[in-house]
């Protein structure tokens, strides 16, 4: 059952992260990003990759919270 719940969390989060990545980087150029006033020392591909995993992690946390709140108290 936990494998199924993990897929309920990971797969929708993956899809949302992919869409969010497309929207964000359609509007933002990774070479224009700065961290504490200095340009990022990362390639475009590294910024795309890191951003995707951050988006995926945040959307997985949201999906996990939703799944946790949907569990009946008798299963906890």
C-alpha positions in Angstrom: 0.0 0.0 0.0 2.9 2.4 0.7 4.2 2.0 -2.8 0.9 3.0 -4.2 0.7 6.0 -1.9 4.3 7.0 -2.9 3.2 7.0 -6.5 0.1 9.1 -5.6 2.6 11.6 -4.3 5.5 11.5 -6.7 3.8 11.2 -10.1 1.5 14.3 -9.8 4.3 16.2 -8.2 6.6 15.3 -11.1 4.1 16.5 -13.7 3.4 19.8 -11.8 7.2 20.4 -11.4 7.7 19.9 -15.1 5.0 22.4 -16.0 6.3 24.8 -13.4 9.8 24.5 -14.8 8.5 25.3 -18.3 6.6 28.4 -17.1 9.3 29.8 -14.9 12.1 29.4 -17.4 9.9 30.7 -20.3 10.0 34.0 -18.3 13.5 33.8 -16.5 16.9 33.4 -18.1 19.2 31.4 -15.9 22.2 33.5 -16.8 20.4 36.6 -15.4 20.0 35.0 -11.9 22.0 36.3 -9.0 22.7 34.9 -5.5 23.4 37.6 -2.8 24.3 40.1 -5.4 26.7 38.0 -7.4 25.9 36.0 -10.6 25.4 32.3 -10.2 28.5 30.2 -11.0 26.4 27.4 -12.5 25.7 26.5 -16.1 22.2 26.9 -17.5 21.7 23.1 -17.4 22.7 23.0 -13.7 20.2 25.8 -12.9 17.4 24.0 -14.8 18.2 20.7 -13.0 18.4 22.2 -9.5 15.3 24.2 -10.1 13.4 21.1 -11.3 14.4 19.1 -8.2 13.5 22.0 -5.9 10.1 22.4 -7.6 9.6 18.6 -7.5 10.5 18.5 -3.8 8.1 21.3 -2.9 5.2 19.8 -4.9 5.9 16.4 -3.4 5.7 17.9 0.1 2.4 19.4 -0.9 1.1 16.1 -2.3 2.3 14.2 0.8 0.5 16.6 3.1 -2.7 16.2 1.1 -2.3 12.4 1.2 -1.6 12.5 5.0 -4.7 14.6 5.6 -6.8 12.2 3.6 -5.8 9.2 5.7 -8.6 8.2 8.1 -7.5 8.5 11.8 -8.1 4.7 12.2 -5.1 4.0 9.8 -2.8 6.2 11.8 
